[in-house]
Amino acid sequence: MSVTTDVAGTVRALRAQVAELHGELTRWRLVAWTAGNVSARVPGRDLMVIKPSGVSYDELCAEAMVVCDLDGRLVEGAHAPSSDTAAHAYVYRHLPQVGGVVHTHSTYATAWAARREPIPCVLTMVADEFGGEVPVGPFALIGDDSIGRGIVETLRASRSRAVLMANHGPFTVGPDPRAAVKAAVLLEDVARTVHIARQGGSPVPIASEHVDALFDRYQNVYGQPTRPISRSDA
């Protein structure tokens, strides 16, 4: 498989976007050294754009991003792809609604993963973004698609956009890579807040009917409405 001319422009744009989004991981202090990665599905193709392995965040530009097929094989790029490529590829193969995947070792979310403990739905932000508790996925070794299988199995049983892979760290997904990064940022925020809340006692879970209402409103009503372009806008 190769990057054909009809999709080359899309791939260039995704390379630039994925490189820029890695800057959000450092800006929000979700990663250390060269850990962590963002990827994006190439729409309409069995391809993805992902961060290269072991390259400094200071060196991550559009040209440094690599293109792989959805079996994790390098298609285009000067570097070896991320060590998590097989996991990302498995998610794209099995969750067609996912357009972006993010992995970090953010401190508080990873602490929950180390305890193999779900983050309970005790905050409206947890309900809004994740639709309930943030689940824990199984322990899996890096190197093949075992992590990807654990992510998919866990998320299929939940409406969460995040999973805490046991003894490893969080993975987040979204319809596009920016949404997956947003989920990673909000995940770390709620992981920290719930941790602090537990220092003073036992946080109180939100009733399930309220979780459903909060999730529906945030996903379908919150934000600016899409307005069709009128003649006066042209």
C-alpha positions in Angstrom: 0.0 0.0 0.0 1.2 3.5 -0.7 -0.1 7.1 -0.3 -1.8 7.8 -3.7 -2.0 11.2 -5.3 -5.8 11.5 -4.6 -5.2 11.3 -0.8 -1.8 13.0 -0.6 -3.2 16.4 0.3 -5.3 14.9 3.1 -2.2 13.1 4.5 -0.2 16.3 4.4 -2.9 18.1 6.4 -3.1 15.3 8.9 0.7 15.2 9.3 0.6 18.9 10.2 -2.4 18.5 12.6 -0.9 15.5 14.4 2.4 17.2 14.8 0.6 20.3 16.3 -1.5 18.2 18.6 1.6 16.6 20.2 2.3 20.1 21.3 -0.9 20.0 23.3 0.4 17.0 25.2 3.4 18.9 26.4 1.4 22.1 27.0 -0.9 20.3 29.3 2.0 18.3 30.9 0.5 14.9 29.9 3.8 13.4 28.8 7.5 13.2 29.8 10.6 12.8 27.5 9.5 11.0 24.4 6.5 9.1 25.8 3.0 9.3 24.5 1.6 9.6 21.0 -1.3 10.9 18.9 -2.6 9.3 15.7 -5.2 10.1 13.1 -7.1 7.9 10.7 -6.9 8.8 7.1 -10.5 9.0 6.0 -11.6 6.5 3.4 -8.2 4.7 3.5 -6.7 1.9 5.6 -4.0 4.3 6.7 -3.1 6.3 9.8 -0.7 9.1 10.7 1.2 8.6 13.9 4.2 9.9 15.9 7.6 8.3 15.2 9.3 6.3 18.0 11.7 7.9 20.4 11.9 11.3 18.7 12.0 14.4 21.0 8.9 16.5 21.1 11.0 19.5 20.1 11.7 17.7 16.8 8.1 16.8 16.0 7.2 18.6 12.8 4.8 17.6 10.0 7.6 16.0 8.1 8.6 13.8 11.1 5.2 12.1 11.3 4.9 8.7 9.7 2.1 7.0 7.8 1.3 3.4 8.5 -1.4 1.0 7.2 -3.9 -0.5 9.6 -1.7 -3.5 10.2 0.9 -1.2 11.6 3.3 -1.4 8.7 5.3 1.7 7.7 4.0 3.2 4.4 5.6 6.6 4.3 8.2 8.4 6.5 11.8 8.6 7.5 11.5 7.2 11.0 10.3 4.0 12.7 6.7 4.4 13.9 5.7 4.6 17.6 6.0 1.5 19.7 2.2 1.8 20.2 1.4 1.7 16.5 0.0 -1.9 16.7 -2.4 -0.8 19.4 -3.6 2.3 17.5 -4.0 0.2 14.3 -6.1 -2.4 16.1 -8.4 0.3 17.4 -8.9 1.7 13.9 -9.6 -1.7 12.4 -12.2 -2.6 15.0 -13.8 0.8 15.9 -14.7 2.4 12.6 -16.2 5.5 14.4 -12.8 6.4 15.8 -10.8 8.9 13.9 -8.1 9.7 16.5 -6.3 7.9 19.3 -4.1 9.3 22.0 -1.9 7.6 24.6 -0.2 9.4 27.5 1.3 8.5 30.9 -0.3 11.6 32.6 0.4 11.4 36.3 -3.0 11.2 38.0 -4.7 9.0 35.3 -1.8 6.7 35.3 -1.9 6.4 39.1 -5.5 5.2 38.8 -4.3 2.7 36.2 -1.5 1.5 38.5 -4.2 0.7 41.1 -6.4 -0.9 38.4 -9.2 1.3 39.7 -11.9 3.0 37.6 -12.4 6.7 38.0 -15.9 7.0 39.5 -18.5 9.3 38.0 -18.6 11.8 40.9 -18.2 15.0 38.8 -20.4 16.5 36.1 -17.3 16.6 33.9 -16.9 12.9 34.1 -20.5 12.5 33.1 -20.3 15.1 30.3 -17.2 13.8 28.6 -17.1 10.1 29.5 -20.7 9.2 30.1 -20.0 7.4 33.4 -17.0 6.0 35.2 -13.7 5.7 33.3 -13.1 2.0 33.0 -9.9 0.0 33.5 -8.6 -2.3 30.7 -6.6 -5.5 31.1 -2.9 -5.6 31.6 -1.1 -6.2 28.3 2.5 -6.2 27.1 3.8 -3.7 24.4 4.9 -5.2 21.1 1.8 -6.6 19.4 -1.9 -5.8 19.3 -2.6 -7.0 22.8 -3.1 -3.5 24.1 -5.3 -2.7 21.2 -7.5 -5.7 21.9 -7.8 -4.6 25.5 -8.8 -1.1 24.5 -11.4 -2.3 22.1 -12.9 -4.9 24.4 -13.2 -2.3 27.2 -14.6 0.6 25.2 -17.2 -1.6 23.5 -18.7 -2.2 26.9 -18.7 1.5 27.8 -19.6 4.9 26.2 -16.4 6.3 27.7 -13.8 7.9 25.4 -11.0 6.8 27.7 -9.7 3.6 29.1 -7.1 3.1 31.9 -4.9 0.2 30.7 -3.9 -1.6 33.9 -0.3 -0.8 35.1 0.3 1.2 31.9 -1.7 4.4 31.4 -4.6 6.0 29.6 -5.7 5.8 26.0 -8.4 8.1 24.7 -10.3 8.1 21.4 -12.5 10.5 19.5 -14.1 11.0 16.1 -11.0 13.0 15.2 -7.5 13.4 16.8 -8.4 16.8 18.4 -11.3 15.3 20.2 -9.1 12.4 21.4 -6.6 15.0 22.7 -9.4 16.9 24.5 -10.5 13.7 26.1 -6.9 13.1 27.4 -6.7 16.6 28.8 -10.1 16.3 30.6 -9.2 12.8 31.8 -6.2 14.0 33.6 -8.1 16.9 35.1 -10.9 14.6 36.6 -8.4 12.0 37.7 -6.6 14.7 39.7 -9.7 16.2 41.1 -11.3 12.9 42.2 -8.0 11.9 43.8 -8.0 15.2 45.8 -11.6 14.8 46.8 -10.9 11.3 48.2 -8.4 12.9 50.6 -11.3 14.5 52.5 -13.7 11.6 52.4 -15.7 9.5 50.0 -16.9 11.3 46.8 -20.6 10.8 46.1 -21.5 9.2 42.8 -24.0 11.0 40.5 -27.3 9.2 40.0 -27.4 7.2 36.7 -30.4 9.2 35.3 -28.5 12.4 35.9 -25.4 11.0 34.3 -27.5 10.1 31.2 -29.0 13.6 31.1 -25.6 15.4 31.5 -24.0 13.2 28.9 -26.8 13.8 26.4 -26.7 17.5 26.9 -22.9 17.9 26.6 -22.7 15.7 23.6 -25.7 17.0 21.7 -26.5 20.5 22.9 -23.4 22.1 24.5 -21.3 24.5 22.4 -22.0 26.6 19.4 -24.7 25.4 16.9 -23.6 24.7 13.4 -25.1 27.5 11.2 -25.5 27.1 7.4 -23.6 29.6 5.3 -25.9 32.3 4.0 -25.4 34.6 0.9 -24.3 37.4 3.2 -21.5 35.2 4.5 -20.1 34.6 1.1 
